[in-house]
């Protein structure tokens, strides 16, 4: 408990901020996001199963968004969720939504590769660059 109190005190005096995903360490560039609520491998299997059980794409998207609230994912976990969707526009929408919730953004090219059409891949790349 003492360590936790010291961590929060240090975070407050160093200009760090607390976000819905965890702690943002605002040192002079680059900033570092520390996820305090990462999805485990067991949880991603359960989330994927719940999303797959939905019949319609709209309901699948609602379920995926619901389970990703205040959570963070690895790019491999994002690939598992994106792969549940059949329609490319749904895959693109979820890939965009989960990008900011991904810890290893340097590996997001695997998610980009899941998109069938080059214009969708380009749109996702442009979205990523705009953030």
C-alpha positions as CSV (number, residue, x, y, z in Angstrom):
1,X,0.0,0.0,0.0
2,X,2.9,2.4,0.8
3,X,4.3,1.8,-2.6
4,X,1.0,2.6,-4.3
5,X,0.7,5.9,-2.3
6,X,4.2,6.8,-3.2
7,X,3.5,6.1,-6.9
8,X,0.4,8.3,-6.9
9,X,2.2,11.1,-5.0
10,X,5.1,10.9,-7.5
11,X,2.7,10.9,-10.4
12,X,1.0,14.0,-9.1
13,X,4.1,16.1,-8.5
14,X,5.7,15.1,-11.8
15,X,2.8,16.3,-13.9
16,X,1.4,12.9,-14.7
17,X,-2.3,12.4,-15.3
18,X,-4.8,9.7,-14.7
19,X,-6.9,8.6,-17.7
20,X,-9.6,6.0,-18.2
21,X,-6.9,3.6,-19.4
22,X,-4.5,4.1,-16.6
23,X,-1.7,6.6,-15.9
24,X,-0.2,8.9,-18.5
25,X,3.4,9.8,-17.7
26,X,3.8,13.3,-19.1
27,X,7.6,13.6,-19.0
28,X,9.1,15.8,-21.7
29,X,8.4,14.0,-24.9
30,X,7.6,11.2,-25.5
31,X,4.7,10.6,-23.3
32,X,4.1,7.1,-22.0
33,X,0.7,5.5,-21.3
34,X,0.7,2.8,-18.6
35,X,-2.4,0.5,-18.9
36,X,-3.9,-0.5,-15.6
37,X,-6.7,-2.6,-17.1
38,X,-5.2,-4.7,-19.8
39,X,-7.2,-7.6,-21.2
40,X,-5.7,-11.0,-20.4
41,X,-5.5,-13.9,-22.9
42,X,-8.4,-15.6,-21.1
43,X,-10.5,-12.5,-21.2
44,X,-10.0,-11.9,-24.9
45,X,-11.2,-15.5,-25.6
46,X,-14.3,-14.8,-23.6
47,X,-14.9,-11.4,-25.2
48,X,-14.5,-12.8,-28.7
49,X,-16.9,-15.6,-27.9
50,X,-19.5,-13.0,-26.7
51,X,-19.1,-10.9,-29.8
52,X,-19.4,-14.0,-32.0
53,X,-22.7,-15.0,-30.4
54,X,-24.4,-11.8,-31.6
55,X,-26.3,-12.4,-34.9
56,X,-26.1,-9.0,-36.5
57,X,-23.0,-6.9,-37.2
58,X,-24.5,-3.9,-35.4
59,X,-25.0,-5.9,-32.3
60,X,-21.5,-7.4,-32.6
61,X,-20.1,-3.9,-32.7
62,X,-22.0,-2.8,-29.7
63,X,-20.8,-5.8,-27.8
64,X,-17.2,-5.3,-28.8
65,X,-17.3,-1.6,-27.8
66,X,-19.0,-2.4,-24.5
67,X,-16.2,-4.9,-23.6
68,X,-13.5,-2.5,-24.6
69,X,-14.6,0.4,-22.4
70,X,-11.8,1.4,-20.1
71,X,-9.6,-1.5,-21.3
72,X,-6.5,-1.9,-23.4
73,X,-5.5,-4.6,-25.8
74,X,-2.5,-6.0,-27.6
75,X,-2.5,-5.8,-31.3
76,X,-2.9,-9.6,-31.5
77,X,-6.0,-9.3,-29.4
78,X,-7.3,-6.6,-31.6
79,X,-6.7,-8.9,-34.6
80,X,-8.8,-11.6,-32.9
81,X,-11.7,-9.2,-32.5
82,X,-11.5,-7.6,-35.9
83,X,-11.5,-11.0,-37.5
84,X,-14.9,-11.7,-36.0
85,X,-16.5,-9.2,-38.4
86,X,-17.4,-10.2,-42.0
87,X,-18.0,-6.7,-43.6
88,X,-14.9,-4.6,-44.3
89,X,-16.5,-1.4,-43.1
90,X,-17.2,-3.0,-39.7
91,X,-13.6,-4.3,-39.5
92,X,-12.3,-0.8,-40.3
93,X,-14.5,0.8,-37.8
94,X,-13.4,-1.5,-35.0
95,X,-9.8,-1.2,-36.0
96,X,-10.0,2.5,-35.7
97,X,-11.8,2.4,-32.4
98,X,-9.4,0.0,-30.8
99,X,-6.2,1.7,-32.0
100,X,-6.1,4.2,-29.2
101,X,-6.7,1.3,-26.8
102,X,-3.7,-0.7,-28.1
103,X,-0.5,-1.0,-26.0
104,X,1.8,-2.2,-28.8
105,X,0.9,0.2,-31.6
106,X,4.2,-0.6,-33.3
107,X,2.6,-4.0,-34.2
108,X,-0.6,-2.7,-35.5
109,X,0.4,-3.5,-39.1
110,X,-1.0,-7.0,-38.4
111,X,-4.4,-5.4,-37.9
112,X,-4.0,-3.3,-41.1
113,X,-3.2,-6.5,-43.0
114,X,-6.5,-8.0,-42.0
115,X,-8.4,-5.5,-44.1
116,X,-9.0,-6.9,-47.6
117,X,-9.2,-3.7,-49.7
118,X,-6.3,-1.4,-50.1
119,X,-8.4,1.7,-49.8
120,X,-9.5,0.5,-46.3
121,X,-5.9,-0.2,-45.3
122,X,-4.9,3.3,-46.6
123,X,-7.8,4.9,-44.6
124,X,-6.7,3.1,-41.4
125,X,-3.1,4.2,-41.9
126,X,-4.2,7.8,-42.5
127,X,-6.3,7.6,-39.4
128,X,-3.4,6.4,-37.4
129,X,-1.1,9.1,-38.7
130,X,-3.7,11.8,-37.9
131,X,-3.7,10.9,-34.2
